Amino acid sequence: MFPERFETLPEYAFPRLRALLDAHAPGGDVVHMTIGEPKHAFPGWITDVIAREVAGFGRYPVNEGMPELCEAVADWVARRYGVRVDPQREVLALNGTREGLYNAMMALCPEEKAGQRPVVLMPNPFYQVYMVAALSVGAEPVFLNATRDTGYLPDFDAVPAEVLERTAAVYLCSPSNPQGAVADRAYWAHLIDLAERYDFRILADECYSEIYRDTPPAGALEVAREVGADPERVLIFHSLSKRSNLPGLRSGFVAGGPECIARMRQLRNYAGSPLPMPLQHAAVAAWSDEAHVDENRALYQEKYAIADDIMSGIAGYSGPEAGFFLWLEVEDGEAAALRLWRETGVRVLPGAYLSRDTAGGNPGKHYIRAAMVAPKDEMAQGLGRLRDCLLN
């Protein structure tokens, strides 16, 4: 039996999608635009590194990440954000960022805040691990609707002071999934100011940071250092999944204050699943190289242009600032997804499957999410069918 606090969990998005669509025949050759699994080629030399280090599968991995990996991560953070972190005290290698996003709550969330059940704030729509992590430690997840009116980012000024007093942590994804919105420096600075005033931590999920149109998104840690925030205030989470098209490598990291990292390392000693050593060596090579990242970004920038051209006739269309999803407004997300599947064979995700009902409504109800991960020709074909279906 699940603990009582898990009994109201909604079904995960993709089983819900299968239940919605799979009883119906597709209306054409199937085009998958649901899952955000990168399809661009990963660097060929990754295979060479793993082959060279294959004997490492015969040894237990270094739990916190071998020194060379932590140093490669620290060097990348310095290059990307102009922030120097201590590779031995302020970096923890992760088996994918989902592990870290979950375990940060296990390691860092207090049992009480202001003498009450702690609150964890998160955007709505959201990555499901945020909610489950909060529930796992007995905290109350509070969903902040991220809508067109709020720039598709949470409006923290709308959170009552009594809720902020109870807030132990905030999850924020920038660039956001699914909308592709980017928190600028002013937005991060304001959130960090609130965190300083109300004493909560910011868990910045920045996994889409290297896929953008023109300007590199600002990072939470660089802004925290610029404003002189408490070093323990912000943790950033990054991954090679999107940056390097290596979702199966399961290499990510968290960087932040030494006390937070020490507590997460201690938890990982008991409950972690470290990356095998050959894969750690591959991760060192990937974090140390930017050429393949530039090439990958250029492919997505071509896809932004294709999407903008094809979808220009759709009322209210707005291409994402970053990331690789289209967040498309429709009358009803479930009905639109079912119609697209039955009439065209295009498979998209209803936005409501990524969000929760709140007093302000479900911000995903009138949207569908389409992933731009397929090869350009296939993506263009899918978007063309999607456009024609929505316009008819």
C-alpha positions as CSV (number, residue, x, y, z in Angstrom):
1,M,0.0,0.0,0.0
2,F,1.2,3.5,-0.8
3,P,1.3,5.9,2.2
4,E,-2.0,7.9,2.4
5,R,-0.3,11.0,1.0
6,F,0.3,9.2,-2.3
7,E,-3.2,7.9,-2.8
8,T,-4.4,11.0,-4.7
9,L,-1.5,11.0,-7.2
10,P,-2.8,11.3,-10.8
11,E,-1.9,8.7,-13.3
12,Y,1.4,9.4,-15.0
13,A,1.1,11.3,-18.3
14,F,2.0,8.6,-20.8
15,P,-0.2,5.8,-19.4
16,R,-3.0,8.3,-19.6
17,L,-2.1,9.1,-23.1
18,R,-2.1,5.5,-24.1
19,A,-5.5,5.0,-22.5
20,L,-6.8,8.0,-24.5
21,L,-5.4,7.1,-27.9
22,D,-4.6,3.5,-28.3
23,A,-8.1,2.2,-28.7
24,H,-8.3,4.2,-31.9
25,A,-6.6,3.6,-35.2
26,P,-4.2,6.5,-36.3
27,G,-5.5,8.5,-39.3
28,G,-2.1,8.4,-41.1
29,D,1.5,7.4,-40.8
30,V,2.4,7.8,-37.1
31,V,4.4,10.9,-36.2
32,H,5.5,10.8,-32.5
33,M,5.6,14.3,-30.9
34,T,4.9,13.3,-27.3
35,I,8.1,12.4,-25.5
36,G,11.0,14.8,-25.1
37,E,13.6,12.2,-25.9
38,P,16.4,13.9,-28.1
39,K,16.8,12.3,-31.5
40,H,19.9,14.2,-32.7
41,A,23.0,12.1,-32.9
42,F,25.3,12.2,-29.8
43,P,29.0,12.7,-30.4
44,G,30.6,9.7,-32.0
45,W,33.7,9.8,-29.7
46,I,31.5,9.0,-26.7
47,T,31.5,5.4,-27.9
48,D,35.3,5.4,-28.1
49,V,35.7,6.7,-24.6
50,I,33.4,4.0,-23.2
51,A,35.2,1.3,-25.1
52,R,38.5,2.5,-23.9
53,E,37.3,2.5,-20.2
54,V,35.3,-0.6,-20.4
55,A,37.3,-2.4,-17.7
56,G,35.8,0.1,-15.3
57,F,32.5,-1.9,-15.4
58,G,34.4,-4.3,-13.1
59,R,34.7,-1.8,-10.3
60,Y,32.3,-0.1,-8.0
61,P,31.8,3.5,-9.1
62,V,32.9,6.6,-7.2
63,N,29.7,7.5,-5.4
64,E,29.9,11.3,-5.6
65,G,31.6,11.4,-9.0
66,M,35.3,10.8,-9.7
67,P,37.4,13.9,-9.2
68,E,37.9,14.4,-12.9
69,L,34.2,14.5,-13.5
70,C,33.5,17.0,-10.7
71,E,36.4,19.1,-12.1
72,A,34.9,19.0,-15.6
73,V,31.6,20.1,-14.3
74,A,33.1,22.9,-12.3
75,D,35.0,24.1,-15.4
76,W,31.8,24.0,-17.4
77,V,29.9,26.1,-14.8
78,A,32.8,28.6,-14.9
79,R,32.7,28.8,-18.7
80,R,29.0,28.9,-19.0
81,Y,28.1,31.1,-16.0
82,G,31.3,32.8,-14.9
83,V,30.9,31.2,-11.5
84,R,33.7,29.2,-9.9
85,V,32.5,26.3,-7.7
86,D,34.7,24.0,-5.7
87,P,34.6,20.6,-7.5
88,Q,35.2,18.7,-4.2
89,R,32.7,20.5,-2.0
90,E,30.1,22.2,-4.2
91,V,29.4,19.6,-6.9
92,L,27.7,16.2,-6.8
93,A,27.5,13.9,-9.9
94,L,24.0,12.5,-10.4
95,N,22.6,9.5,-12.2
96,G,20.4,11.8,-14.2
97,T,18.9,15.0,-12.7
98,R,15.6,13.3,-11.6
99,E,17.6,11.5,-8.9
100,G,19.0,14.8,-7.6
101,L,15.7,16.8,-7.9
102,Y,14.1,14.1,-5.7
103,N,16.9,13.5,-3.3
104,A,17.4,17.2,-2.6
105,M,14.0,17.2,-1.0
106,M,14.9,14.1,1.0
107,A,18.1,15.6,2.2
108,L,17.2,19.2,2.7
109,C,13.5,19.7,3.5
110,P,12.8,20.3,7.2
111,E,10.0,18.5,9.0
112,E,8.5,21.8,10.0
113,K,8.7,25.4,8.9
114,A,7.3,28.2,11.1
115,G,5.9,25.4,13.3
116,Q,3.8,24.0,10.6
117,R,3.8,21.5,7.7
118,P,6.4,22.9,5.2
119,V,5.3,24.1,1.8
120,V,7.1,23.4,-1.5
121,L,6.2,25.8,-4.3
122,M,6.3,24.6,-7.9
123,P,5.2,25.8,-11.3
124,N,2.0,24.4,-12.8
125,P,2.5,22.7,-15.4
126,F,5.4,20.9,-13.7
127,Y,7.8,18.0,-13.9
128,Q,6.1,15.2,-11.8
129,V,9.1,14.5,-9.7
130,Y,8.7,17.9,-8.0
131,M,5.3,16.9,-6.5
132,V,6.3,13.4,-5.6
133,A,9.5,14.6,-3.8
134,A,7.5,17.1,-1.8
135,L,4.9,14.5,-0.8
136,S,7.6,12.0,0.1
137,V,8.9,14.2,2.9
138,G,5.4,15.1,4.1
139,A,5.5,18.6,2.6
140,E,2.6,20.4,1.0
141,P,3.0,21.0,-2.8
142,V,1.6,24.3,-3.8
143,F,1.0,24.8,-7.5
144,L,1.5,28.2,-9.1
145,N,-0.2,28.5,-12.4
146,A,2.2,29.6,-15.2
147,T,0.0,31.1,-17.9
148,R,0.3,33.5,-20.8
149,D,-0.6,36.3,-18.4
150,T,2.4,35.5,-16.1
151,G,4.8,35.0,-19.0
152,Y,4.5,31.2,-18.5
153,L,6.5,31.5,-15.3
154,P,5.1,31.5,-11.7
155,D,4.0,34.8,-10.3
156,F,5.7,34.6,-6.8
157,D,4.2,38.0,-5.9
158,A,0.8,36.4,-5.9
159,V,1.8,34.0,-3.1
160,P,0.4,35.1,0.3
161,A,3.0,35.9,3.0
162,E,1.6,33.2,5.3
163,V,2.4,30.6,2.6
164,L,5.9,32.1,2.0
165,E,6.6,31.8,5.7
166,R,5.9,28.1,5.5
167,T,7.9,27.6,2.3
168,A,10.9,25.4,2.6
169,A,11.8,25.1,-1.1
170,V,10.9,26.3,-4.6
171,Y,11.3,24.2,-7.7
172,L,11.7,26.3,-10.9
173,C,12.5,25.0,-14.3
174,S,14.1,27.6,-16.7
175,P,13.9,27.3,-19.6
176,S,10.5,25.9,-18.7
177,N,9.0,22.6,-19.7
178,P,6.6,22.7,-21.6
179,Q,6.3,26.4,-22.5
180,G,10.0,27.2,-23.2
181,A,9.9,30.4,-21.1
182,V,13.1,31.8,-19.7
183,A,13.6,33.4,-16.3
184,D,15.7,36.5,-16.9
185,R,18.2,38.0,-14.4
186,A,15.6,40.3,-12.8
187,Y,13.2,37.4,-12.3
188,W,15.9,35.2,-10.6
189,A,17.1,38.2,-8.5
190,H,13.5,38.8,-7.3
191,L,13.0,35.1,-6.4
192,I,16.4,35.0,-4.6
193,D,15.4,38.1,-2.7
194,L,12.2,36.4,-1.5
195,A,14.2,33.3,-0.6
196,E,16.5,35.4,1.5
197,R,13.6,37.2,3.2
198,Y,11.6,34.0,3.9
199,D,14.5,31.6,4.3
200,F,13.8,28.9,1.6
201,R,15.9,27.2,-0.9
202,I,15.7,27.4,-4.7
203,L,16.0,24.2,-6.7
204,A,16.8,25.4,-10.2
205,D,16.1,22.8,-12.9
206,E,18.1,24.1,-15.8
207,C,18.2,21.0,-18.0
208,Y,17.2,22.9,-21.1
209,S,19.7,25.7,-20.7
210,E,21.8,24.9,-23.8
211,I,18.9,24.8,-26.3
212,Y,17.8,28.4,-27.1
213,R,17.1,30.8,-30.0
214,D,19.6,33.6,-29.6
215,T,20.6,34.5,-26.0
216,P,22.0,32.0,-23.5
217,P,19.5,31.9,-20.6
218,A,20.7,33.3,-17.3
219,G,21.4,30.8,-14.5
220,A,20.2,30.9,-10.9
221,L,23.6,30.3,-9.4
222,E,25.3,33.2,-11.4
223,V,22.6,35.6,-10.3
224,A,22.8,34.4,-6.7
225,R,26.5,35.1,-6.7
226,E,26.0,38.5,-8.3
227,V,23.5,39.6,-5.6
228,G,25.6,38.2,-2.7
229,A,23.0,35.6,-1.6
230,D,23.6,33.0,1.1
231,P,25.7,30.3,-0.7
232,E,23.3,27.6,0.5
233,R,20.3,29.4,-1.0
234,V,20.5,28.0,-4.6
235,L,21.1,24.6,-6.1
236,I,21.3,24.2,-9.9
237,F,20.6,20.9,-11.7
238,H,22.0,20.1,-15.1
239,S,22.1,17.1,-17.4
240,L,23.8,15.8,-20.6
241,S,20.4,14.4,-21.8
242,K,19.4,17.5,-23.8
243,R,22.7,19.3,-24.0
244,S,24.5,16.4,-25.6
245,N,21.7,14.1,-26.8
246,L,22.7,11.5,-24.2
247,P,19.5,10.7,-22.2
248,G,20.6,7.1,-21.8
249,L,24.0,8.0,-20.3
250,R,22.2,9.3,-17.2
251,S,24.8,11.9,-16.4
252,G,23.8,15.0,-14.5
253,F,25.0,17.1,-11.6
254,V,23.9,19.4,-8.8
255,A,26.0,22.4,-7.7
256,G,25.5,24.7,-4.8
257,G,26.5,25.5,-1.3
258,P,28.9,23.0,0.5
259,E,26.5,22.3,3.3
260,C,23.7,21.3,0.9
261,I,26.0,19.2,-1.2
262,A,27.4,17.5,1.9
263,R,23.9,16.5,3.0
264,M,23.0,15.2,-0.4
265,R,26.3,13.3,-0.6
266,Q,25.6,11.7,2.8
267,L,22.1,10.6,1.6
268,R,23.6,9.2,-1.6
269,N,26.0,7.1,0.4
270,Y,23.0,5.1,1.6
271,A,20.5,5.5,-1.2
272,G,22.3,6.6,-4.3
273,S,23.0,4.8,-7.6
274,P,26.3,6.2,-8.9
275,L,27.2,6.3,-12.6
276,P,29.4,3.4,-13.8
277,M,33.0,4.4,-14.2
278,P,33.1,4.1,-18.0
279,L,30.1,6.4,-18.2
280,Q,31.8,8.9,-15.8
281,H,34.7,9.0,-18.2
282,A,32.3,9.6,-21.1
283,A,30.7,12.4,-19.1
284,V,34.0,14.1,-18.5
285,A,34.6,14.2,-22.3
286,A,31.0,15.5,-22.9
287,W,31.1,18.3,-20.3
288,S,34.6,19.3,-21.6
289,D,33.5,19.8,-25.2
290,E,31.3,22.7,-26.6
291,A,31.6,22.0,-30.4
292,H,28.9,19.3,-30.4
293,V,26.6,21.5,-28.2
294,D,26.9,24.3,-30.7
295,E,26.0,21.9,-33.5
296,N,23.1,20.6,-31.6
297,R,21.8,24.0,-30.8
298,A,22.0,25.0,-34.5
299,L,19.8,22.1,-35.4
300,Y,17.1,23.3,-32.9
301,Q,17.4,26.8,-34.2
302,E,16.6,25.5,-37.6
303,K,13.6,23.7,-36.1
304,Y,12.4,26.9,-34.4
305,A,12.4,28.6,-37.9
306,I,10.5,25.7,-39.4
307,A,7.9,25.7,-36.7
308,D,7.5,29.5,-36.9
309,D,6.9,29.2,-40.6
310,I,4.4,26.3,-40.5
311,M,2.5,27.5,-37.5
312,S,2.3,31.2,-38.5
313,G,-1.4,30.8,-39.4
314,I,-2.4,29.5,-36.0
315,A,-4.1,32.3,-33.9
316,G,-2.1,32.8,-30.7
317,Y,0.9,30.8,-31.8
318,S,4.1,31.8,-30.0
319,G,7.3,29.9,-30.6
320,P,9.3,29.0,-27.5
321,E,12.3,31.1,-26.3
322,A,14.2,27.9,-25.5
323,G,13.8,24.2,-25.1
324,F,12.3,21.9,-27.7
325,F,8.5,21.9,-27.1
326,L,5.7,23.7,-28.7
327,W,2.9,24.7,-26.2
328,L,-0.1,25.2,-28.4
329,E,-3.4,26.7,-27.3
330,V,-6.5,24.8,-28.3
331,E,-10.1,24.6,-27.2
332,D,-9.7,21.4,-25.3
333,G,-6.3,19.6,-25.0
334,E,-7.6,16.0,-24.7
335,A,-10.1,16.4,-27.5
336,A,-7.5,18.0,-29.8
337,A,-5.0,15.2,-29.1
338,L,-7.6,12.5,-29.8
339,R,-8.7,14.3,-33.0
340,L,-5.1,14.7,-34.2
341,W,-4.4,11.0,-33.7
342,R,-7.6,9.8,-35.3
343,E,-7.5,12.1,-38.3
344,T,-3.7,12.5,-39.0
345,G,-1.7,10.0,-37.0
346,V,0.2,12.8,-35.2
347,R,0.6,11.9,-31.5
348,V,0.8,14.9,-29.0
349,L,0.3,15.2,-25.3
350,P,-2.7,17.0,-23.7
351,G,-1.4,19.8,-21.6
352,A,-3.7,18.9,-18.7
353,Y,-1.7,15.7,-18.2
354,L,1.3,17.9,-17.1
355,S,-0.6,20.0,-14.6
356,R,-3.0,19.9,-11.7
357,D,-6.4,21.4,-11.1
358,T,-6.2,24.5,-8.8
359,A,-8.6,27.2,-7.6
360,G,-7.5,29.1,-10.7
361,G,-8.3,26.2,-13.0
362,N,-6.0,23.8,-14.8
363,P,-3.5,25.8,-16.8
364,G,-2.8,23.0,-19.2
365,K,-6.4,22.2,-20.1
366,H,-6.5,24.3,-23.2
367,Y,-3.1,23.3,-24.6
368,I,-1.3,20.5,-26.3
369,R,2.5,19.8,-26.1
370,A,4.4,18.8,-29.2
371,A,8.0,17.8,-29.0
372,M,10.4,19.0,-31.8
373,V,12.8,16.2,-31.4
374,A,12.3,14.2,-34.6
375,P,14.4,14.8,-37.7
376,K,13.5,18.0,-39.5
377,D,11.5,16.5,-42.3
378,E,9.5,14.3,-40.0
379,M,8.9,17.2,-37.6
380,A,7.8,19.5,-40.5
381,Q,5.4,16.8,-41.8
382,G,3.9,16.4,-38.3
383,L,3.5,20.1,-37.8
384,G,1.9,20.5,-41.2
385,R,-0.7,17.9,-40.4
386,L,-1.3,19.4,-37.0
387,R,-1.8,22.9,-38.4
388,D,-4.2,21.7,-41.0
389,C,-6.2,19.8,-38.5
390,L,-6.4,22.7,-36.1
391,L,-7.4,25.1,-38.8
392,N,-10.3,22.9,-40.1
